[in-house]
Amino acid sequence: MRLYQNPFVFFLIEESDILVWDYYHHQQFKIDVSYFERLLFWSPFKDKSTLDRIDTDLLEGGLLQEEPLKMPNWQWDVLSKIFHMGTQNIPVYDSPPSKKEWIREYAEECEDLPREITFSRKGPVVELPSADTALLKEKDYLTVLLSRKTNRVFRDTPMSLETLSTLLRATFGNIHEDARESSGGFYTAGVRKTSPSGGGLHPLEAYVVIFNVQGLEKGLYHYSFQGHTLTRIGDEVTYQDMIPLFYNQFYLENIAMGVFLVAHFDRCWDKYRHSRAYRIALMDTGHLSQTFLLNATSLGLNTWLSAAFQDKEIARLLGIDGMTQAPLHFVAAGEGENLSIPSV
Ligand SMILES: Cc1cc2nc3c(=O)[nH]c(=O)nc-3n(C[C@H](O)[C@H](O)[C@H](O)COP(=O)(O)O)c2cc1C
């Protein structure tokens, strides 16, 4: 008989223990070195009568297979494969018997989770003027959709504080004031923004870089969505400081402002324990990015975006650790030439 190794495993050494992680079956085992050696020097041909305890344990645990597991076509490296496979086909556990029961269980699960997002940074606080949402009514929706475009040539033109305020509030702000709907005493959402968010957790915070906004000092800020305020967290950065951090993409020259979308992963950990929730943070980022781009376009601005930046350097600039809180994306706005490619 022939027994095949499960190719979708990796090994970890943790405090002198050997862990084998089977990301195909979503199982992890602590194994003895003799099991590790068996896998390391595995020879596929076995007489059934010679299978010993180690072989049968490995077979039972799915680390050996009677049929070879099919190798998928995957052209990225093993890291992405582990993440992709390890976060898909999560096993379904017993579902509760009725809709009522389902809702009750879910409500119970949420009971201990924070209902408010209370994050703020220390620093001088700048009150923003009220957002002028009437500005977002000037162009019809289709015009906005058709006008959104990635612009790579900006003009050195200041943005008004009202425009900045409206853009931030309509993208990241508490635009609904109180969005909680009470149904049988069960609040459906603690916060509602103009973008959806997996589990209603809104793990992304807006870290704003001001280059050219009337009445606002250049520098780094954190946007507080509850107060509609900016907290100053860092001094002026210049375009020349930023360009190398974006792999020399000079397109950002002359943007009036930009926003780093920073994932606060720790906000997700209590509710979603599985690393599949990393996908949710990435998708939240995409939603927020598009809302920002459409809002900015509606306000008559040009936009640029980039996910290609030096994470560590940006994290240092923003005063975050890059692990529990990490920048995932950058969106920017200003007046520009509406050109996809600069003519040089
Ligand atoms: C996640 C993401 C990352 C991007 N990163 C960059 C970037 O680093 N530099 C850049 O110039 N454009 C970047 N873009 C913009 C795309 O190149 C652009 O959206 C695409 O070429 C289509 O053009 P359009 O936006 O004008 O429709 C990015 C877009 C997305 C969605």
Ligand as a Chemical Component Dictionary entry (heavy atoms), coordinates in Angstrom:
data_LIG
# 
_chem_comp.id                   LIG 
_chem_comp.type                 NON-POLYMER 
_chem_comp.pdbx_formal_charge   0 
_chem_comp.three_letter_code    LIG 
# 
loop_
_chem_comp_atom.comp_id 
_chem_comp_atom.atom_id 
_chem_comp_atom.alt_atom_id 
_chem_comp_atom.type_symbol 
_chem_comp_atom.charge 
_chem_comp_atom.model_Cartn_x 
_chem_comp_atom.model_Cartn_y 
_chem_comp_atom.model_Cartn_z 
_chem_comp_atom.pdbx_ordinal 
LIG C1  C1  C 0 -5.473 48.522 -3.623  1  
LIG C2  C2  C 0 -4.976 49.490 -4.661  2  
LIG C3  C3  C 0 -3.662 49.889 -4.643  3  
LIG C4  C4  C 0 -3.184 50.812 -5.582  4  
LIG N1  N1  N 0 -1.886 51.227 -5.514  5  
LIG C5  C5  C 0 -1.454 52.161 -6.394  6  
LIG C6  C6  C 0 -0.122 52.671 -6.322  7  
LIG O1  O1  O 0 0.673  52.269 -5.496  8  
LIG N2  N2  N 0 0.243  53.645 -7.192  9  
LIG C7  C7  C 0 -0.613 54.139 -8.125  10 
LIG O2  O2  O 0 -0.215 55.042 -8.868  11 
LIG N3  N3  N 0 -1.865 53.663 -8.244  12 
LIG C8  C8  C 0 -2.311 52.687 -7.401  13 
LIG N4  N4  N 0 -3.597 52.229 -7.485  14 
LIG C9  C9  C 0 -4.479 52.780 -8.526  15 
LIG C10 C10 C 0 -4.644 51.824 -9.689  16 
LIG O3  O3  O 0 -3.462 51.759 -10.431 17 
LIG C11 C11 C 0 -5.819 52.316 -10.530 18 
LIG O4  O4  O 0 -7.000 52.251 -9.749  19 
LIG C12 C12 C 0 -5.995 51.514 -11.795 20 
LIG O5  O5  O 0 -4.900 51.713 -12.661 21 
LIG C13 C13 C 0 -7.283 51.860 -12.528 22 
LIG O6  O6  O 0 -7.335 53.233 -12.848 23 
LIG P1  P1  P 0 -8.496 54.187 -12.329 24 
LIG O7  O7  O 0 -8.431 54.237 -10.834 25 
LIG O8  O8  O 0 -8.224 55.535 -12.926 26 
LIG O9  O9  O 0 -9.806 53.613 -12.759 27 
LIG C14 C14 C 0 -4.068 51.315 -6.570  28 
LIG C15 C15 C 0 -5.397 50.884 -6.584  29 
LIG C16 C16 C 0 -5.850 50.005 -5.640  30 
LIG C17 C17 C 0 -7.303 49.587 -5.654  31 
# 
loop_
_chem_comp_bond.comp_id 
_chem_comp_bond.atom_id_1 
_chem_comp_bond.atom_id_2 
_chem_comp_bond.value_order 
_chem_comp_bond.pdbx_ordinal 
LIG C1  C2  SING 1  
LIG C2  C3  SING 2  
LIG C2  C16 DOUB 3  
LIG C3  C4  DOUB 4  
LIG C4  N1  SING 5  
LIG C4  C14 SING 6  
LIG N1  C5  DOUB 7  
LIG C5  C6  SING 8  
LIG C5  C8  SING 9  
LIG C6  O1  DOUB 10 
LIG C6  N2  SING 11 
LIG N2  C7  SING 12 
LIG C7  O2  DOUB 13 
LIG C7  N3  SING 14 
LIG N3  C8  DOUB 15 
LIG C8  N4  SING 16 
LIG N4  C9  SING 17 
LIG N4  C14 SING 18 
LIG C9  C10 SING 19 
LIG C10 O3  SING 20 
LIG C10 C11 SING 21 
LIG C11 O4  SING 22 
LIG C11 C12 SING 23 
LIG C12 O5  SING 24 
LIG C12 C13 SING 25 
LIG C13 O6  SING 26 
LIG O6  P1  SING 27 
LIG P1  O7  DOUB 28 
LIG P1  O8  SING 29 
LIG P1  O9  SING 30 
LIG C14 C15 DOUB 31 
LIG C15 C16 SING 32 
LIG C16 C17 SING 33 
# 
